[in-house]
């Protein structure tokens, strides 16, 4: 199995958007979502630093917008899962270094991630809710 097929199989286990009979949408996490997120993170970390094939593929699939952000919103009470999703989102939104694949292409995707984060106000709210206990401890 090639690496892209492996990534597809693993990322599909994170979860999916589901529509209820009354038209509401929610993100249904997979049975092994936490493990799948860690597997994706491991694969991306081992990706060739010059080619960044998996970074590009996940960008083309809109993985952050379609999986990680909804996971943060709909499963905000699952701290371990949201922390893992946030780690992967941070890794995928880190700017690429000069000499890697198309810096323009990469920066365009990072900009799209940021725009999605700002546009989807529920994502910011979920993130703040996740970070609030840590921030409260630091302030006292």
N, C-alpha and C positions, 0 to 999 in steps of 0.2 A: 504494500500500500504506500503510495507516495505521500509526502508530507502534507500536501494540500488536502488530500482525501482524509488523512488522519485528523487534520484540524477541523474539517467539516463534521466528521463523526463526533469529535469531542465537543465542539462548540454547540452542536445540536442538542447535547445533553444538558446544557445550561438551562434551557427552558424555551417558552414560546408565548407569543401573544395569543390570547384566546378571546373569542367573542361569545357572550352568553346569549341565550334565546331572546332576552329583552334588549339586546343591542349594546350592552355595556362591554367594555374591553378590560381585561386584566392580564397580567403576566403570570403564567403558570410555570413555576420553577420545576426543573427536572428532578427526578429522585436522587440524582447524584450531582446536583448543581455545584456544590462547593468543590467537590473533587474535580469536576470538569473545568471550573474556573482556574484552579491551581494547575491543572494539566495544560491549559491554554497558556497560562503565564510561563510555565516551564518551557514550552515549545518556543514561545516568542523570545524568551531570554536567550535561548540557544540558537536563534536564527542568525544566519550569516550577517555580520554587521555591515557589510558593503552592499549586499543585495536586499536585505530586509524583506524577503519574499512574503513571510507571514504577516508582517506589519502591513504590507500593501494589501494582501488578500483580506485581512480583517477590515481594513479601511474600505475596500470595494464592497464588502458585505454590510457596511454600516453597523458593524458589530456593537460598537459602543452605544450608538443611538437606539438600536433595535433590541439589544439584550441587556447591557450593563445598566443603562439609565432606567429602563422600566423595572429591572430587578431591584434597584435602590428604592424606587417609588413604592412598588407593591409589596415588598418584603422588608420594609425598613426596620421591623422589629427583630429580624434575624441578624444580629450584630456580626456574627462570624461570617455569614454569607455576604453581607454588605461591605464588610471590611475587605474581604477577598476581591469583590467586584471593584471596589475603589482602588485597590492596589493595581489591578489590571488596567483600569481606566487611566490611572496616573502614568503607568508604563507606556501605554499606547498614545498618550497625549504629550509625551516628552519629545521636544524637537529633535530631529535627526541631525547628526553631525555632517559637516561638509565632507564630500567624498562618498557618502552613502548614495543610495538610489536618489532619483530626482528630488532635490531639496525643495523645489517649487511644488511638486506634487505632494510631498509630505507636509509642508507648511499649509497647503490648501486644506488637507484633511484635518490637521490640528485646528485650523480656523473653523472648519465645519463642526468639529466636536464642541468647540467653545460656543459657537452660535446656538447649537442644539441645547447646550447646558443652560444658556441664558433664556432661550425661547421657552423651554419646558420648566416653568417655575416650580413644579412639583419636585423636580430633581434637586434643586437648590434647597428646598425645604427639607427633603429627606436627608440630604447631606448634613445640614445644620443640626437636624435631630440626632443624627448618628454621632456627630462631634460634640454636642452640647455637654454630655457628662464629662468628657475629657477637659473641655474648656472650663467648666465649673470647678473642677478639681484644681486646675492651674491657677485660678483666680483667688482661691481661698487659702 
